[in-house]
Amino acid sequence: MSERKKLHLTAFMRPVSLHTGAWRYPGAAPDANFNLSHLKYFIKTLEEAKFDAFFMADHLAVLNMPTEALKRSHTVTSFEPFTLLSALSQVTERIGLAATASTTYDEPYHIARRFASLDHLSNGRAAWNIVTTGNPESSKNFGSEVHLEHSKRYKRAREFYDVVTGLWDSFADDAFVRDQASGIFFDPEKLHVLDHKGDDLSVKGPLNIARPVQGWPVIVQAGQSEPGRQLAAETAEVVFCSPRDIEAAKELYTDIKGRTAAAGRNPDHIKILPAALIIIGDTVEEAKQKRLHLDSLVHYDSAIASLSIVLGTDASGFDPDKPLPTDLPETNGSKSARDNAVKLAAEEGFTVRQLAQRHGGQSGLAFVGTPESVADELEHWLAEGASDGFTVTFPFVPAGLEDVARRLVPELQRRGIFREDYEGTTLREHLGLPRPTNRFFDGTI
């Protein structure tokens, strides 16, 4: 009899809550994004619950919203992900450490060094979330007034991936002999110079860091557009996505798994983990009331600014009590995010105000109920082939996180669909992923 399929759970922790009103919720830690003591407590709690990974997004610019809305945002200040995860690696032992790093506004050599270092510091728990940076304000912090066009960002990202993974393979696993008697520190025959010259990148190499503990840190990809799906199929081992419902999730799951097979990869070696807000109560009604109260803490200025970012255009001039205009201008931002917003407005019959309030708090997939009712839904998604698990977002911290870790997880364990202990020591082992061979010394990947 085959072993029952189990859920994978990662925790989305930068910001510590995606909900705009989270920092104002009664009992919440208002400085949680920028308080090391709080963050150490959060990651230890998640490790006790046997989460696969602690996942940090990144922002290369302050969000492009009006001052009146910006002053209400709890995401204005957050730690730089690598610095924080390096610190957190020293107070944890098993939980994975995932960070976003942009292929648009960074260089492959920098990315390769940082993730290799984090993988060694954590004894094999690092993961790289590949993003192409959708916020057009970011370009102005890197010497350009013009944001790189969508398709060009993805073309650069694909080449960027090849360079970074090639740099990680600069040394064979056994290159460093460190023979004190002979005085030989490493075997130069086991060093490879990448010497990459491509359309967008030129990187000689080699990397000046030993091959990562995991061979490569786990590759995460977050994108649902056509080029995003293809990039995931060719490169990703974990897909962070945001389908609105189970039918959209099943379509995405089937499509990406099919593309993965077509790319010559094993579909079981890519885990699709939709983002899901989880709110737990003693009753379903209590959980719903928590969400309603949380949404009520979002100021309209913040709500309309958030909607403007999602749509890629200034929505402050729209009539708040009429439907969303149908003649939205083209955007160079995230196309999938805007498409989801337009679809939600049409399906729910939302006015601009209602849509803004939903996005101003946290839109998208949510499971709201008791530990048992939420477990029912997660189990259904797993059984229906809609996901391999979830990227959990919390409504507020610490209580919302504690509810998931200490009330929902035990229910999932009781049902046999979530681990009771870690199966190994590395993130790859948690996720059931193979360790990549070294293309230059062990044969073709």
C-alpha positions as CSV (number, residue, x, y, z in Angstrom):
1,M,0.0,0.0,0.0
2,S,1.5,3.3,-1.0
3,E,2.2,6.0,1.6
4,R,-0.4,8.7,1.9
5,K,0.5,11.9,0.2
6,K,1.3,14.7,2.7
7,L,1.0,18.4,2.6
8,H,3.9,20.7,2.4
9,L,3.6,24.0,4.3
10,T,5.8,27.1,4.0
11,A,5.2,30.3,5.9
12,F,5.2,33.6,4.1
13,M,6.9,35.9,6.5
14,R,8.0,39.1,4.8
15,P,5.9,41.0,5.6
16,V,4.9,39.0,8.6
17,S,1.3,39.4,7.4
18,L,0.1,40.5,4.0
19,H,-3.0,42.1,5.5
20,T,-2.7,45.9,5.7
21,G,-4.7,46.0,9.0
22,A,-2.6,43.2,10.7
23,W,-0.4,45.6,12.7
24,R,-3.5,47.3,14.2
25,Y,-5.3,44.1,15.3
26,P,-5.9,43.8,19.0
27,G,-2.9,42.0,20.6
28,A,-0.8,42.2,17.5
29,A,2.9,43.2,17.5
30,P,2.9,46.4,15.5
31,D,6.7,46.3,14.9
32,A,6.8,42.6,14.0
33,N,8.4,43.2,10.6
34,F,11.4,44.9,12.2
35,N,11.8,43.3,15.5
36,L,14.4,40.5,15.7
37,S,13.1,39.1,19.0
38,H,9.6,38.7,17.5
39,L,11.0,37.1,14.3
40,K,13.1,34.6,16.3
41,Y,10.0,33.6,18.2
42,F,8.0,33.2,15.0
43,I,10.5,31.0,13.3
44,K,11.0,28.8,16.3
45,T,7.3,28.3,16.6
46,L,7.0,27.3,13.0
47,E,10.0,24.9,13.4
48,E,8.2,23.3,16.3
49,A,5.2,22.8,14.0
50,K,7.5,21.2,11.4
51,F,6.9,23.7,8.6
52,D,9.0,23.2,5.5
53,A,10.3,26.7,5.3
54,F,10.2,30.3,6.5
55,F,9.8,32.3,3.3
56,M,10.8,36.0,2.8
57,A,9.7,38.2,-0.1
58,D,11.7,41.3,-0.9
59,H,11.0,44.8,-2.1
60,L,13.6,46.9,-3.8
61,A,11.6,50.1,-3.4
62,V,9.1,51.7,-1.0
63,L,5.7,50.8,-2.4
64,N,4.5,53.4,-5.0
65,M,1.5,54.8,-3.1
66,P,0.5,58.2,-2.0
67,T,1.9,59.5,1.3
68,E,-1.5,59.4,3.0
69,A,-1.7,55.7,2.3
70,L,2.0,55.0,2.7
71,K,2.1,56.3,6.2
72,R,-0.4,53.5,7.2
73,S,1.6,50.7,5.7
74,H,3.5,48.3,8.0
75,T,5.8,47.2,5.2
76,V,7.7,50.4,4.9
77,T,10.6,49.1,6.9
78,S,11.7,45.4,7.0
79,F,15.0,43.7,7.3
80,E,17.0,42.8,4.2
81,P,16.2,39.1,3.8
82,F,19.7,37.6,3.6
83,T,20.9,39.5,6.7
84,L,17.9,38.3,8.7
85,L,17.9,34.7,7.4
86,S,21.6,34.4,8.2
87,A,20.8,35.4,11.8
88,L,17.8,33.1,12.0
89,S,19.8,30.2,10.7
90,Q,21.7,30.3,14.0
91,V,18.7,29.9,16.2
92,T,17.1,27.1,14.2
93,E,18.2,23.6,13.0
94,R,15.7,22.2,10.5
95,I,13.3,24.7,9.0
96,G,14.1,25.9,5.5
97,L,15.1,29.5,4.8
98,A,13.8,30.9,1.6
99,A,14.5,34.4,0.2
100,T,13.5,36.4,-2.8
101,A,16.3,37.8,-5.0
102,S,15.6,39.7,-8.2
103,T,17.0,38.7,-11.6
104,T,16.2,42.2,-12.9
105,Y,18.1,44.4,-10.5
106,D,21.0,42.2,-9.2
107,E,23.9,40.3,-10.7
108,P,24.2,36.5,-11.0
109,Y,27.6,36.5,-9.1
110,H,26.1,38.3,-6.2
111,I,23.1,36.0,-6.0
112,A,25.2,32.8,-6.3
113,R,27.5,33.9,-3.5
114,R,24.7,34.9,-1.1
115,F,22.7,31.8,-1.5
116,A,25.7,29.5,-1.4
117,S,26.8,31.2,1.8
118,L,23.3,30.9,3.4
119,D,23.2,27.2,2.4
120,H,26.5,26.6,4.2
121,L,25.6,28.7,7.2
122,S,22.3,26.7,7.6
123,N,23.7,23.3,6.8
124,G,21.6,23.0,3.7
125,R,18.4,24.9,4.3
126,A,18.5,27.7,1.7
127,A,16.0,28.4,-1.1
128,W,16.1,31.1,-3.8
129,N,12.8,32.6,-5.0
130,I,13.4,33.8,-8.5
131,V,11.5,37.0,-9.3
132,T,11.7,39.5,-12.1
133,T,10.5,42.5,-10.0
134,G,7.1,44.0,-11.0
135,N,7.2,47.3,-9.1
136,P,8.2,50.0,-11.7
137,E,9.6,52.2,-8.9
138,S,12.4,49.7,-8.3
139,S,14.2,50.8,-11.5
140,K,14.8,54.3,-10.2
141,N,16.9,52.8,-7.3
142,F,19.2,51.2,-9.8
143,G,20.1,53.9,-12.3
144,S,17.2,53.7,-14.7
145,E,14.0,55.7,-15.1
146,V,12.5,53.0,-17.3
147,H,11.3,49.6,-15.9
148,L,12.5,46.7,-18.1
149,E,9.6,45.4,-20.2
150,H,7.8,42.2,-19.0
151,S,9.0,39.7,-21.7
152,K,12.6,41.0,-21.5
153,R,12.6,40.5,-17.7
154,Y,11.7,36.9,-18.1
155,K,14.2,36.3,-20.9
156,R,16.9,37.7,-18.6
157,A,15.7,35.6,-15.7
158,R,16.0,32.4,-17.7
159,E,19.6,33.1,-18.6
160,F,20.2,34.4,-15.1
161,Y,19.2,31.0,-13.7
162,D,21.6,29.2,-16.0
163,V,24.5,31.4,-14.8
164,V,23.7,31.1,-11.1
165,T,23.4,27.3,-11.1
166,G,26.5,27.1,-13.3
167,L,28.4,29.2,-10.7
168,W,27.1,26.9,-7.9
169,D,28.7,24.0,-9.9
170,S,32.2,25.7,-10.0
171,F,33.7,23.2,-7.7
172,A,33.2,19.4,-7.5
173,D,31.8,18.3,-4.1
174,D,35.2,16.8,-3.2
175,A,37.4,19.6,-4.6
176,F,38.6,20.7,-1.2
177,V,41.0,18.0,0.1
178,R,42.6,20.2,2.8
179,D,45.6,17.9,3.1
180,Q,47.8,19.5,5.8
181,A,50.6,17.0,5.3
182,S,51.0,17.6,1.6
183,G,50.0,21.3,1.7
184,I,47.3,20.7,-0.9
185,F,44.2,22.7,-0.1
186,F,42.1,21.9,-3.2
187,D,42.4,20.0,-6.4
188,P,42.5,22.4,-9.4
189,E,41.3,19.6,-11.7
190,K,38.0,19.9,-9.8
191,L,37.5,23.6,-10.5
192,H,35.4,24.7,-13.5
193,V,35.5,28.2,-15.0
194,L,32.0,29.0,-16.3
195,D,33.0,31.6,-18.9
196,H,29.4,32.5,-19.8
197,K,28.7,34.9,-22.6
198,G,25.0,35.3,-23.4
199,D,22.5,37.7,-24.8
200,D,22.1,39.6,-21.5
201,L,24.9,38.4,-19.2
202,S,28.6,37.9,-19.3
203,V,30.1,36.1,-16.3
204,K,33.5,34.4,-16.2
205,G,33.5,32.7,-12.8
206,P,34.4,30.5,-11.0
207,L,32.4,31.2,-7.8
208,N,34.8,31.7,-4.8
209,I,32.6,29.6,-2.5
210,A,32.5,25.8,-2.2
211,R,29.5,24.0,-3.8
212,P,26.4,24.4,-1.6
213,V,25.5,21.7,0.8
214,Q,22.3,20.9,-1.2
215,G,24.2,21.0,-4.5
216,W,22.0,23.9,-5.3
217,P,19.7,25.8,-2.9
218,V,16.0,24.9,-3.7
219,I,14.7,26.9,-6.6
220,V,11.4,28.7,-6.0
221,Q,9.5,30.6,-8.6
222,A,6.6,33.0,-8.3
223,G,4.7,33.8,-11.5
224,Q,1.5,32.8,-13.2
225,S,1.7,34.6,-16.5
226,E,2.6,32.6,-19.7
227,P,6.3,33.3,-19.4
228,G,6.1,32.8,-15.6
229,R,4.6,29.3,-16.0
230,Q,7.2,28.3,-18.6
231,L,10.0,29.6,-16.4
232,A,8.6,27.5,-13.5
233,A,8.4,24.4,-15.7
234,E,12.0,24.7,-16.8
235,T,13.6,25.8,-13.6
236,A,11.5,25.7,-10.4
237,E,11.3,23.1,-7.7
238,V,8.6,25.0,-5.7
239,V,6.0,27.3,-7.3
240,F,4.6,30.1,-5.1
241,C,1.3,31.1,-6.8
242,S,-2.0,32.7,-6.1
243,P,-5.0,31.0,-7.7
244,R,-8.3,32.4,-6.6
245,D,-10.1,29.1,-6.2
246,I,-9.7,25.3,-6.5
247,E,-10.7,25.2,-10.2
248,A,-8.1,27.8,-11.1
249,A,-5.6,26.0,-8.9
250,K,-6.3,22.6,-10.7
251,E,-5.8,24.3,-14.1
252,L,-2.5,25.9,-13.0
253,Y,-1.3,22.6,-11.3
254,T,-2.1,20.5,-14.4
255,D,-0.6,23.1,-16.8
256,I,2.7,23.5,-14.9
257,K,3.1,19.8,-14.2
258,G,2.5,19.1,-17.9
259,R,5.0,21.7,-19.0
260,T,7.5,20.3,-16.5
261,A,7.2,16.8,-18.1
262,A,7.5,18.4,-21.6
263,A,10.7,20.1,-20.5
264,G,12.2,16.7,-19.6
265,R,11.8,17.0,-15.9
266,N,10.0,14.8,-13.3
267,P,6.7,16.5,-12.4
268,D,7.1,15.1,-8.9
269,H,10.2,17.2,-8.5
270,I,8.2,20.4,-8.6
271,K,5.9,21.3,-5.6
272,I,3.1,23.7,-6.3
273,L,2.2,25.7,-3.1
274,P,-0.6,28.3,-3.5
275,A,-0.6,31.2,-1.1
276,A,-3.5,30.9,1.4
277,L,-4.6,33.2,4.2
278,I,-5.6,31.0,7.1
279,I,-7.8,32.3,10.0
280,I,-8.7,29.9,12.8
281,G,-11.6,30.3,15.3
282,D,-13.4,28.2,17.9
283,T,-16.3,28.3,15.4
284,V,-16.6,29.1,11.8
285,E,-18.6,32.2,12.7
286,E,-15.9,33.4,15.1
287,A,-13.3,33.0,12.4
288,K,-15.4,35.0,10.0
289,Q,-15.8,37.7,12.5
290,K,-12.0,37.9,13.0
291,R,-11.7,38.6,9.3
292,L,-14.4,41.2,9.2
293,H,-12.8,43.0,12.1
294,L,-9.4,42.8,10.5
295,D,-10.7,44.2,7.2
296,S,-12.4,47.1,9.1
297,L,-8.9,48.3,10.2
298,V,-7.9,49.1,6.6
299,H,-8.1,52.8,5.8
300,Y,-9.7,53.6,2.4
301,D,-6.6,55.6,1.3
302,S,-4.5,52.5,1.8
303,A,-7.1,50.3,0.0
304,I,-7.2,52.4,-3.1
305,A,-3.4,52.7,-3.2
306,S,-3.2,48.9,-3.1
307,L,-5.7,48.6,-5.9
308,S,-3.6,51.0,-8.0
309,I,-0.6,48.8,-7.6
310,V,-2.5,45.7,-8.5
311,L,-4.0,47.4,-11.6
312,G,-0.8,49.1,-12.6
313,T,-2.6,52.4,-12.9
314,D,-3.8,55.1,-10.6
315,A,-7.3,54.1,-9.4
316,S,-7.8,57.1,-7.1
317,G,-9.8,58.9,-9.8
318,F,-12.3,56.1,-10.3
319,D,-15.8,56.6,-8.9
320,P,-15.6,54.5,-5.8
321,D,-19.3,53.5,-5.9
322,K,-19.3,52.3,-9.6
323,P,-17.9,49.2,-11.2
324,L,-14.3,49.0,-12.3
325,P,-13.8,50.7,-15.7
326,T,-13.4,48.3,-18.6
327,D,-10.9,50.5,-20.5
328,L,-7.9,50.1,-18.2
329,P,-4.6,51.1,-19.8
330,E,-1.9,48.6,-20.5
331,T,0.6,48.0,-17.6
332,N,4.2,46.9,-17.4
333,G,3.6,45.4,-13.9
334,S,2.3,42.0,-12.9
335,K,-0.3,40.9,-15.6
336,S,-1.6,38.0,-13.6
337,A,-2.3,40.1,-10.5
338,R,-4.3,42.6,-12.6
339,D,-6.2,39.9,-14.4
340,N,-7.2,38.3,-11.1
341,A,-8.5,41.7,-9.8
342,V,-10.6,42.3,-12.9
343,K,-12.0,38.8,-12.7
344,L,-12.8,39.1,-9.0
345,A,-14.6,42.4,-9.6
346,A,-16.7,40.9,-12.4
347,E,-17.6,37.7,-10.5
348,E,-18.5,39.4,-7.2
349,G,-20.1,42.5,-8.8
350,F,-17.8,44.7,-6.7
351,T,-17.7,48.5,-6.9
352,V,-14.3,50.1,-7.0
353,R,-14.6,50.7,-3.2
354,Q,-15.4,47.1,-2.4
355,L,-12.6,45.8,-4.7
356,A,-10.2,48.3,-3.1
357,Q,-11.1,47.2,0.4
358,R,-10.6,43.6,-0.5
359,H,-7.2,44.3,-2.0
360,G,-6.4,46.8,0.7
361,G,-6.7,44.1,3.3
362,Q,-5.8,40.8,1.7
363,S,-7.5,39.4,-1.4
364,G,-7.1,36.0,-2.9
365,L,-7.4,32.5,-1.5
366,A,-8.5,32.2,2.2
367,F,-9.5,29.4,4.5
368,V,-11.5,30.7,7.4
369,G,-12.9,28.4,10.0
370,T,-12.2,25.9,12.8
371,P,-9.1,23.7,12.8
372,E,-11.3,20.8,11.6
373,S,-13.1,22.8,8.8
374,V,-9.9,24.3,7.5
375,A,-8.2,20.9,7.6
376,D,-11.1,19.5,5.5
377,E,-10.5,22.1,2.9
378,L,-6.7,21.6,2.8
379,E,-7.2,17.9,2.5
380,H,-9.7,18.3,-0.3
381,W,-7.2,20.4,-2.3
382,L,-4.5,17.8,-1.8
383,A,-6.8,14.9,-2.9
384,E,-8.2,16.8,-5.9
385,G,-4.7,17.5,-7.3
386,A,-5.0,21.3,-6.8
387,S,-1.8,21.7,-4.9
388,D,1.1,19.9,-3.1
389,G,0.6,22.1,0.0
390,F,0.3,25.8,0.7
391,T,2.3,28.9,1.3
392,V,0.5,30.1,4.5
393,T,-0.1,33.7,5.2
394,F,-1.1,34.8,8.6
395,P,-3.9,37.4,9.4
396,F,-1.9,38.9,12.3
397,V,1.0,37.9,14.6
398,P,1.6,36.3,17.0
399,A,-1.9,34.9,17.6
400,G,-2.8,34.1,14.0
401,L,0.5,32.3,13.6
402,E,0.1,30.4,16.8
403,D,-3.4,29.3,15.8
404,V,-2.1,27.6,12.7
405,A,1.0,26.1,14.3
406,R,-0.7,24.9,17.5
407,R,-4.3,24.2,16.5
408,L,-4.4,23.5,12.8
409,V,-1.1,21.5,12.4
410,P,-2.0,19.0,15.1
411,E,-5.3,18.3,13.3
412,L,-3.5,17.8,10.0
413,Q,-1.1,15.4,11.8
414,R,-4.0,13.5,13.3
415,R,-5.3,12.9,9.8
416,G,-1.9,11.7,8.6
417,I,-1.4,14.4,6.0
418,F,1.4,16.3,7.6
419,R,4.6,15.2,9.1
420,E,5.1,14.7,12.8
421,D,8.8,15.3,12.5
422,Y,11.3,16.3,9.9
423,E,12.5,13.4,7.6
424,G,16.0,14.8,7.2
425,T,18.1,17.8,7.8
426,T,18.1,19.8,4.5
427,L,15.2,21.6,2.8
428,R,15.5,19.3,-0.2
429,E,14.9,16.3,2.1
430,H,11.8,18.0,3.7
431,L,10.4,18.5,0.2
432,G,11.4,15.2,-1.2
433,L,13.6,16.7,-3.9
434,P,16.8,15.1,-5.3
435,R,20.2,16.7,-4.9
436,P,21.3,18.1,-8.3
437,T,24.3,16.5,-9.9
438,N,27.2,18.7,-10.9
439,R,26.9,19.2,-14.7
440,F,30.6,19.7,-15.1
441,F,31.9,16.9,-12.9
442,D,29.0,14.3,-12.5
443,G,27.4,14.4,-16.0
444,T,24.4,16.2,-17.4
445,I,21.8,17.5,-15.0
